[in-house]
Amino acid sequence: RDNSLDSRFPAVPGQGIGIVPQANLVGKASIIMFSTDGGAEWLKPWTWFTAARWSRIGGTI
């Protein structure tokens, strides 16, 4: 995930939010809330519907 604003990587000033401290992780993921094929743009919500992977949304992990 190079060139990503993924929060698992240290934040660059003005980009991303940085790494979440391990002490703040309480529990584990169990359900997929939303999933896209990568074609959606964060600041253009109208693109979310065509990029949604409907078969994954609501699925368990």
N, C-alpha and C positions, 0 to 999 in steps of 0.2 A: 504494500500500500504506500509506495513512495508517492510523494507529492499529494498526500492526503491530509485532511484536517481531522483525521481519526484521533479520538482522544486518548488512544493508547500510546501515542508518541508525544514527546515533550513539546510544549507549545512554543511557537516562534512568536515574538512580540506582535500582537495584532492578529494572530491566526490561531485557531483552535483553542482548546481549553486546558490542555495538558493532561498528565497522567492522574488518575484517581488514586489516592493513597489506599493501600491494601486494607488499612483499618476501617475505611469507609465502605468496604464491600461486605454486606451482610446478607447472605443467602445466595441462591443461584438462579439462573434463568430457567424458566420452565415453559414459556409460551412465546410464540412469535407474534408480536403486536402489529408489525407492518413490515413488508418486504417489497423491494422494487427490483427491476431488472437493470438498474443503473441509468435508465433513460430519463429519470425525473430530475428536476432542478429544485433545490431547497427553497429558493425565493420565488418559485413559480408553482404554487400549489395545484393549479389546473393541470400540470403535467403528471401529478402523482397518480391519477386514476388510470391513465393509459400505460403507465410503467409498473403498476402494482402487480405483484405475483399473487393473485387471489388464491391460488391453491395452497400457498404457504401461510397466509394470514390466519391467525387463530390456531395454528397447529402447535403441537407440543414438541419440545426439544428432547 
